[in-house]
């Protein structure tokens, strides 16, 4: 399911116009993105949690030359599914 399809499903279930549902979806995604970008966790009970994880610097190899190189430390986003989502998927 892509974003327009999700907005259409929200519109149908919440009795909203597709434009309004798309607007609501964009606001939700913007808030999640902004909160995680600040380094804070977003927890949606039953659905899951978005967290920021730190990756330490490490050494790697250039696959073309075999030369060793340093991969700098970075941050990434992790998602951990909640119990209700895990249960729904495992049915």
N, CA, C and O of each residue as an XYZ file, in Angstrom:
364
protein
N       0.846     -1.172      0.000
C       0.000      0.000      0.000
C       0.895      1.239      0.000
O       1.836      1.342      0.786
N       0.590      2.154     -0.876
C       1.326      3.409     -0.957
C       0.548      4.518     -0.255
O      -0.593      4.322      0.163
N       1.172      5.668     -0.132
C       0.592      6.784      0.610
C      -0.786      7.210      0.083
O      -1.689      7.409      0.895
N      -0.996      7.363     -1.245
C      -2.336      7.753     -1.721
C      -3.409      6.706     -1.400
O      -4.558      7.043     -1.112
N      -3.015      5.439     -1.457
C      -3.966      4.373     -1.131
C      -4.316      4.398      0.359
O      -5.464      4.169      0.740
N      -3.313      4.680      1.197
C      -3.558      4.783      2.635
C      -4.474      5.967      2.933
O      -5.385      5.856      3.754
N      -4.238      7.094      2.272
C      -5.098      8.269      2.465
C      -6.531      7.967      2.036
O      -7.477      8.394      2.698
N      -6.699      7.240      0.943
C      -8.042      6.876      0.479
C      -8.736      5.957      1.487
O      -9.935      6.096      1.732
N      -7.985      5.022      2.070
C      -8.559      4.123      3.075
C      -8.965      4.900      4.327
O     -10.013      4.630      4.914
N      -8.141      5.857      4.733
C      -8.466      6.698      5.891
C      -9.725      7.509      5.593
O     -10.608      7.623      6.443
N      -9.808      8.067      4.396
C     -10.974      8.873      4.006
C     -12.247      8.053      4.084
O     -13.271      8.529      4.575
N     -12.185      6.836      3.608
C     -13.369      5.968      3.606
C     -13.794      5.588      5.021
O     -14.976      5.652      5.356
N     -12.823      5.190      5.855
C     -13.154      4.715      7.197
C     -13.523      5.850      8.152
O     -14.305      5.641      9.079
N     -12.973      7.046      7.941
C     -13.229      8.162      8.853
C     -14.262      9.138      8.300
O     -14.523     10.178      8.906
N     -14.849      8.809      7.156
C     -15.858      9.654      6.530
C     -15.324     11.072      6.281
O     -15.950     12.070      6.638
N     -14.142     11.116      5.655
C     -13.500     12.379      5.286
C     -13.330     12.424      3.777
O     -13.436     11.401      3.100
N     -13.068     13.612      3.255
C     -12.726     13.696      1.839
C     -11.300     13.162      1.671
O     -10.522     13.123      2.624
N     -10.975     12.753      0.448
C      -9.625     12.236      0.200
C      -8.571     13.304      0.449
O      -7.490     13.007      0.959
N      -8.883     14.548      0.090
C      -7.932     15.640      0.320
C      -7.691     15.856      1.807
O      -6.550     16.041      2.232
N      -8.756     15.834      2.599
C      -8.639     16.035      4.046
C      -7.859     14.874      4.675
O      -7.011     15.094      5.539
N      -8.142     13.652      4.249
C      -7.442     12.482      4.779
C      -5.958     12.536      4.414
O      -5.104     12.172      5.222
N      -5.655     12.988      3.208
C      -4.268     13.131      2.779
C      -3.560     14.184      3.621
O      -2.396     14.020      3.989
N      -4.265     15.255      3.919
C      -3.718     16.319      4.760
C      -3.433     15.798      6.172
O      -2.384     16.098      6.743
N      -4.352     15.030      6.727
C      -4.178     14.445      8.059
C      -2.978     13.502      8.071
O      -2.159     13.545      8.989
N      -2.878     12.660      7.062
C      -1.762     11.715      6.959
C      -0.433     12.458      6.876
O       0.540     12.060      7.516
N      -0.384     13.534      6.093
C       0.844     14.328      5.967
C       1.241     14.956      7.302
O       2.424     14.993      7.641
N       0.273     15.444      8.052
C       0.561     16.037      9.357
C       1.115     14.981     10.312
O       2.084     15.237     11.027
N       0.508     13.807     10.325
C       0.991     12.723     11.190
C       2.424     12.355     10.833
O       3.273     12.240     11.717
N       2.696     12.170      9.552
C       4.043     11.794      9.125
C       5.054     12.906      9.412
O       6.191     12.626      9.792
N       4.647     14.158      9.233
C       5.533     15.282      9.538
C       5.870     15.334     11.024
O       7.014     15.599     11.394
N       4.888     15.085     11.868
C       5.120     15.096     13.317
C       6.044     13.954     13.736
O       6.946     14.157     14.548
N       5.830     12.766     13.194
C       6.711     11.630     13.503
C       8.129     11.946     13.039
O       9.089     11.733     13.780
N       8.261     12.452     11.819
C       9.578     12.776     11.267
C      10.279     13.841     12.106
O      11.456     13.699     12.438
N       9.559     14.900     12.446
C      10.153     15.981     13.232
C      10.586     15.537     14.618
O      11.646     15.937     15.100
N       9.780     14.722     15.252
C      10.099     14.232     16.596
C      11.311     13.321     16.576
O      12.200     13.453     17.417
N      11.355     12.402     15.630
C      12.494     11.483     15.531
C      13.762     12.252     15.130
O      14.854     11.928     15.596
N      13.621     13.260     14.278
C      14.772     14.072     13.872
C      15.383     14.806     15.068
O      16.583     15.079     15.076
N      14.572     15.126     16.073
C      15.066     15.774     17.290
C      15.733     14.770     18.230
O      16.295     15.161     19.254
N      15.675     13.491     17.894
C      16.279     12.465     18.735
C      15.336     11.859     19.746
O      15.764     11.105     20.621
N      14.055     12.177     19.641
C      13.066     11.639     20.578
C      12.367     10.428     19.963
O      12.238     10.333     18.743
N      11.922      9.512     20.806
C      11.202      8.325     20.349
C       9.733      8.666     20.118
O       9.177      9.553     20.767
N       9.116      7.947     19.183
C       7.677      8.049     18.950
C       7.112      6.652     19.185
O       7.499      5.691     18.519
N       6.195      6.555     20.136
C       5.620      5.267     20.493
C       4.117      5.295     20.253
O       3.401      6.100     20.849
N       3.646      4.419     19.385
C       2.217      4.291     19.093
C       1.789      2.933     19.659
O       2.038      1.891     19.053
N       1.153      2.961     20.810
C       0.807      1.746     21.539
C       0.032      0.790     20.623
O      -0.950      1.174     19.989
N       0.493     -0.448     20.570
C      -0.147     -1.475     19.755
C       0.381     -1.525     18.333
O       0.305     -2.567     17.681
N       0.917     -0.415     17.844
C       1.452     -0.378     16.478
C       2.953     -0.560     16.473
O       3.469     -1.465     15.817
N       3.663      0.296     17.204
C       5.107      0.167     17.264
C       5.783      1.453     17.695
O       5.127      2.442     18.026
N       7.113      1.421     17.686
C       7.905      2.557     18.128
C       8.975      2.889     17.096
O       9.608      2.004     16.519
N       9.160      4.192     16.879
C      10.234      4.694     16.038
C      11.299      5.249     16.970
O      10.996      6.069     17.837
N      12.538      4.813     16.804
C      13.627      5.288     17.648
C      14.834      5.640     16.782
O      14.968      5.179     15.649
N      15.709      6.471     17.353
C      16.961      6.809     16.688
C      18.037      5.900     17.258
O      18.166      5.763     18.474
N      18.800      5.285     16.381
C      19.907      4.432     16.810
C      21.212      4.999     16.283
O      21.289      5.520     15.170
N      22.228      4.882     17.113
C      23.564      5.359     16.750
C      24.358      4.198     16.148
O      24.358      3.086     16.676
N      25.027      4.478     15.042
C      25.946      3.508     14.456
C      27.356      4.002     14.709
O      27.684      5.142     14.380
N      28.179      3.170     15.282
C      29.562      3.542     15.570
C      30.375      3.589     14.276
O      30.021      2.946     13.288
N      31.450      4.343     14.293
C      32.363      4.364     13.147
C      32.990      2.973     13.012
O      33.218      2.284     14.007
N      33.256      2.582     11.797
C      33.832      1.250     11.566
C      34.671      1.281     10.294
O      34.617      2.229      9.511
N      35.437      0.231     10.116
C      36.234      0.152      8.894
C      35.533     -0.764      7.909
O      34.886     -1.739      8.291
N      35.674     -0.436      6.652
C      35.084     -1.240      5.588
C      36.066     -1.354      4.443
O      37.190     -0.858      4.520
N      35.633     -2.012      3.377
C      36.487     -2.176      2.202
C      35.770     -1.676      0.973
O      34.573     -1.904      0.801
N      36.502     -0.996      0.121
C      35.990     -0.609     -1.179
C      35.876     -1.885     -2.010
O      36.887     -2.550     -2.233
N      34.682     -2.249     -2.476
C      34.522     -3.520     -3.193
C      35.266     -3.567     -4.533
O      35.595     -4.652     -5.013
N      35.531     -2.416     -5.136
C      36.224     -2.409     -6.427
C      37.730     -2.554     -6.275
O      38.374     -3.259     -7.053
N      38.294     -1.882     -5.265
C      39.754     -1.884     -5.128
C      40.244     -2.721     -3.959
O      41.424     -3.066     -3.908
N      39.369     -3.057     -3.021
C      39.777     -3.808     -1.843
C      40.445     -2.921     -0.800
O      40.870     -3.404      0.250
N      40.539     -1.627     -1.086
C      41.192     -0.680     -0.181
C      40.350     -0.494      1.079
O      39.122     -0.427      1.015
N      41.021     -0.413      2.217
C      40.359     -0.197      3.497
C      39.946      1.265      3.618
O      40.686      2.160      3.211
N      38.749      1.507      4.182
C      38.294      2.863      4.390
C      37.501      2.940      5.680
O      36.987      1.935      6.172
N      37.409      4.143      6.219
C      36.673      4.341      7.466
C      35.271      4.825      7.151
O      35.088      5.819      6.448
N      34.289      4.122      7.673
C      32.884      4.518      7.540
C      32.555      5.321      8.793
O      32.650      4.796      9.902
N      32.168      6.585      8.635
C      31.937      7.437      9.812
C      30.714      7.005     10.627
O      29.836      6.298     10.132
N      30.681      7.446     11.874
C      29.527      7.191     12.739
C      28.310      7.893     12.146
O      28.437      8.928     11.492
N      27.136      7.323     12.381
C      25.921      7.923     11.848
C      24.732      7.555     12.731
O      24.827      6.718     13.628
N      23.621      8.208     12.445
C      22.362      7.915     13.131
C      21.409      7.310     12.108
O      21.452      7.652     10.927
N      20.558      6.418     12.568
C      19.555      5.822     11.695
C      18.247      5.669     12.467
O      18.233      5.739     13.696
N      17.172      5.466     11.755
C      15.862      5.281     12.379
C      15.558      3.787     12.438
O      15.781      3.055     11.474
N      15.051      3.355     13.575
C      14.657      1.959     13.743
C      13.171      1.918     14.083
O      12.649      2.810     14.752
N      12.505      0.878     13.615
C      11.096      0.664     13.947
C      10.965     -0.687     14.614
O      11.456     -1.693     14.102
N      10.307     -0.710     15.750
C      10.047     -1.968     16.444
C       8.537     -2.146     16.507
O       7.831     -1.324     17.090
N       8.054     -3.209     15.910
C       6.616     -3.468     15.861
C       6.070     -3.763     17.252
O       6.719     -4.423     18.063
N       4.864     -3.262     17.512
C       4.182     -3.512     18.770
C       3.483     -4.861     18.763
O       3.385     -5.506     17.719
N       3.002     -5.287     19.910
C       2.391     -6.608     20.060
C       1.172     -6.790     19.158
O       1.032     -7.831     18.517
N       0.293     -5.793     19.102
C      -0.923     -5.916     18.290
C      -0.582     -6.079     16.807
O      -1.225     -6.861     16.106
N       0.417     -5.351     16.330
C       0.836     -5.474     14.933
C       1.461     -6.837     14.684
O       1.180     -7.471     13.667
N       2.294     -7.287     15.587
C       2.916     -8.621     15.448
C       1.839     -9.710     15.412
O       1.902    -10.635     14.603
N       0.858     -9.583     16.298
C      -0.222    -10.576     16.346
C      -1.046    -10.570     15.071
O      -1.421    -11.632     14.576
N      -1.336     -9.383     14.526
C      -2.123     -9.287     13.290
C      -1.372     -9.891     12.115
O      -1.982    -10.517     11.248
N      -0.069     -9.715     12.074
C       0.733    -10.246     10.956
C       0.861    -11.759     11.067
O       0.892    -12.453     10.050
N       0.936    -12.278     12.287
C       1.180    -13.713     12.460
C      -0.085    -14.567     12.277
O       0.000    -15.795     12.307
N      -1.247    -13.941     12.089
C      -2.496    -14.721     11.895
C      -2.483    -15.444     10.595
O      -3.442    -16.143     10.268
